[in-house]
Amino acid sequence: MSDRGLKKAVIIGAVLGAVISLGTALAMDYVLADSLQGTWREAAAKDVTRTFGTSCGQNYWAVSLVLVFVMSFLAAFGAVLGVVAGVIMNRFFKLVLK
């Protein structure tokens, strides 16, 4: 990437994509917790219980580890989408401003 504008677009797109995807997930957790019968933590606890058994499902650290893994996956996916959007916008505005 020799183009500084493209490099900035990739970095800004990745950061904004990750922040927006995590913000959306946490906002949905806060707003829709009652109507969806649970939160992200409760869903992670159910997954840990189903996978490793009841004793591990009550373990705070195991549930937190699964929750961090899920949130990291969401942030990474949002970052990839942000990079794609940043590159598309960078190419579009370079084409328009020529």
C-alpha positions in Angstrom: 0.0 0.0 0.0 2.0 2.9 -1.2 -1.0 5.2 -1.3 -1.3 7.1 2.1 -4.9 7.8 1.5 -5.7 4.2 1.0 -3.8 3.3 4.1 -5.7 5.8 6.2 -9.0 4.6 4.7 -8.2 1.0 5.7 -7.2 2.0 9.2 -10.2 4.3 9.8 -12.6 1.8 8.2 -11.3 -1.0 10.4 -11.6 1.0 13.6 -15.0 2.5 12.8 -16.3 -0.9 11.7 -15.2 -2.6 14.9 -16.5 0.1 17.1 -19.9 0.3 15.3 -20.4 -3.4 15.4 -19.6 -3.7 19.1 -21.7 -0.7 19.8 -24.6 -2.2 17.9 -24.3 -5.5 19.7 -24.1 -3.9 23.1 -27.0 -1.6 22.3 -29.1 -4.5 21.2 -28.2 -6.3 24.4 -29.2 -3.3 26.5 -32.4 -2.4 24.7 -33.7 -5.9 23.7 -32.7 -7.9 26.8 -36.2 -8.3 28.1 -37.9 -9.1 24.8 -35.2 -11.6 23.7 -35.2 -13.4 27.1 -31.6 -12.8 28.0 -28.3 -11.0 27.5 -25.0 -11.9 25.8 -23.7 -13.2 29.2 -26.6 -15.5 29.7 -26.3 -16.8 26.2 -22.5 -17.5 26.8 -23.3 -19.2 30.1 -25.8 -21.5 28.3 -23.3 -22.3 25.6 -20.6 -23.1 28.2 -23.0 -25.2 30.2 -24.1 -27.1 27.1 -20.5 -27.7 25.9 -18.6 -28.4 29.1 -21.2 -29.3 31.7 -23.0 -27.6 34.6 -20.0 -27.1 36.8 -18.1 -25.1 34.1 -21.2 -23.2 33.1 -21.3 -21.5 36.5 -17.7 -20.5 36.3 -17.4 -16.7 35.9 -14.0 -16.9 34.1 -15.1 -19.6 31.6 -18.2 -17.6 30.7 -16.2 -14.4 30.5 -13.7 -16.0 28.2 -16.4 -17.2 25.8 -18.0 -13.8 25.9 -14.7 -12.1 25.0 -14.2 -14.6 22.2 -17.7 -13.8 20.8 -17.2 -10.0 21.1 -13.8 -10.3 19.5 -15.3 -12.2 16.6 -18.0 -9.5 16.2 -15.4 -6.8 16.3 -13.2 -8.6 13.7 -16.1 -9.1 11.4 -17.1 -5.4 11.7 -13.5 -4.4 11.1 -13.4 -6.4 7.8 -16.6 -4.8 6.7 -15.3 -1.4 7.6 -12.1 -2.0 5.6 -14.2 -3.0 2.6 -16.3 0.2 3.0 -13.3 2.4 3.5 -11.6 1.0 0.3 -14.7 1.5 -1.7 -15.2 5.0 -0.5 -11.5 5.9 -1.1 -11.6 4.6 -4.7 -15.0 6.3 -5.3 -13.8 9.7 -4.1 -10.5 9.4 -6.0 -12.5 8.7 -9.2 -14.9 11.6 -8.5 -12.2 14.1 -7.6 -9.9 13.4 -10.6 
